[in-house]
């Protein structure tokens, strides 16, 4: 079963900010980041329970090529992404959400 996905506004802003930063580092790198993000989202939509819970019902998937994590939870059948966070950022950034 493929679950529907909801990307919260703050997570969308973080995603776009990361893409812009990578594009500033090297043209096209932001698109590669988005490809990696989409691959992770595909896994989440297919098997969200396969990823570890890190704080209550919040789970995390790590991007393979980039040092980012997606933090999400299940709301009935919907995967809700609450944060797209660089691995070196303080975890308190997403916990307040």
Residue pairs with C-beta under 8 A, 6 or more apart in sequence:
1 77
2 45
2 46
3 44
3 45
3 46
3 48
3 74
3 77
3 78
3 79
4 45
4 77
4 78
4 79
5 41
5 44
5 45
5 78
5 79
5 80
5 81
6 75
6 78
6 79
6 80
6 81
7 15
7 81
8 80
8 81
8 82
8 83
8 97
10 82
10 83
10 97
11 70
11 81
11 82
11 83
11 84
14 83
14 84
14 85
15 34
15 37
15 84
18 30
18 33
18 66
18 68
18 84
18 86
19 30
19 31
19 33
19 34
20 30
21 30
22 29
22 30
22 32
22 33
22 66
23 29
23 30
23 31
32 65
33 63
33 66
33 68
36 63
36 64
36 65
36 66
37 63
37 68
37 70
37 84
39 64
40 61
40 63
40 64
40 70
41 70
41 81
43 50
43 61
44 51
44 61
44 70
44 72
44 79
44 81
45 79
48 59
48 72
48 74
48 79
49 74
51 59
51 60
51 61
51 72
52 59
52 60
53 59
54 60
54 71
55 91
55 95
57 73
57 74
58 71
58 72
58 73
58 82
58 94
58 95
59 71
59 72
59 73
60 69
60 70
60 71
60 72
61 69
61 70
61 72
62 68
62 69
62 87
63 69
63 70
67 86
67 87
67 88
68 84
68 85
68 86
68 87
69 83
69 84
69 85
69 87
70 81
70 83
70 84
71 81
71 82
71 83
71 85
71 94
72 79
72 80
72 81
72 82
73 80
73 82
74 80
82 94
82 97
83 93
83 94
83 97
85 91
85 93
85 94
